[in-house]
């Protein structure tokens, strides 16, 4: 799993989470709760180790791509994800930022397209996310390594032997590059 050239990251629950619930509830509740609709970023906090980890990956010349699923129409979704990245001052740390569509295979489709465009083999890529169905499985389904972030809402027993790699913090990714 070493010698990665490109790492794909999920956003919600992987790079940032709601201040109130952190890793105890799935982070997407924040998009439907009254009072958070107009200011998502004000209710989100960057996860510890994210900034340092992304900086170390950039120093190692690893390509970093953000793939975050959004239920909004594509243009609106792109604006929302880019606003979050700017809010957390992460713009310089990502080579590409994409809002993926709201179906489980969307991230896999984006991964394949980006790998082809960049001429990178699947075995040189890694997907990191907090959701088995939205992050881990779509990457594995297209033949790309995946790492699942541990959280209070992730049930290891639910996924059994299907999840081979679990990280406690984002800095754990450095072991795999």
C-alpha positions, -999 to +999 in steps of 0.1 A: +000+000+000+030+023+001+044+046-027+011+064-032+012+093-057-024+106-051-047+106-021-084+113-023-101+127+008-137+129+018-147+162+035-174+159+061-163+136+089-128+132+075-114+167+074-140+186+094-170+177+116-198+195+135-185+211+167-214+197+188-211+161+179-176+156+165-172+119+157-203+107+177-229+113+150-228+112+112-218+148+102-244+154+075-272+162+101-258+198+100-272+204+066-308+200+076-309+214+111-327+247+115-301+274+124-273+258+105-288+261+070-273+295+062-239+290+079-226+255+078-190+266+083-199+283+116-209+250+130-180+230+117-144+226+131-114+212+113-103+179+127-070+178+147-040+166+126-057+176+093-036+206+086-002+191+096-010+159+077-019+177+045+012+199+047+034+168+051+018+151+021+024+183+000+060+183+010+062+147-002+048+158-035+016+137-030-013+149-052-043+156-029-079+156-041-110+165-022-141+145-032-171+155-011-207+143-018-234+170-019-271+167-026-272+201-043-271+207-080-235+204-093-227+242-096-242+250-062-224+219-047-191+231-061-196+266-045-204+250-011-174+227-010-150+254-022-165+277+005-157+251+032-121+247+019-116+285+019-131+288+054-106+263+068-078+279+047-070+246+029-070+259-007-032+256-011-032+221+002-055+205-025-046+200-062-083+194-070-116+199-053-148+182-065-183+179-052-195+144-061-230+134-069-254+118-044-251+082-053-227+056-038-206+050-069-200+087-077-167+089-059-155+058-077-163+074-110-145+106-101-115+086-089-112+067-122-116+098-143-090+117-123-065+088-124-069+085-162-065+123-167-033+123-147-020+090-160-017+074-125-022+037-119-049+026-094-023+010-071-007+044-066-040+059-052-057+059-018-091+071-007-097+082+028-132+087+043-154+082+073-182+063+055-181+027+043-209+031+018-199+066+005-161+065+006-144+031+013-166+008-008-167+030-039-129+032-040-125-006-034-152-012-061-130+005-087-098-012-075-083+016-054-070+012-018-091+028+009-087+038+045-117+043+068-116+068+096-127+055+130-157+073+146-184+068+171-209+063+143-189+037+124-196+002+135-167-021+128-188-052+134-213-040+107-187-041+080-168-072+094-139-083+073-147-060+044-128-031+061-091-039+061-076-005+070-090+018+098-073+050+109-078+066+144-065+100+132-058+115+098-021+115+105-023+077+103-024+081+066+013+090+066+020+053+074+006+044+040+024+067+017 
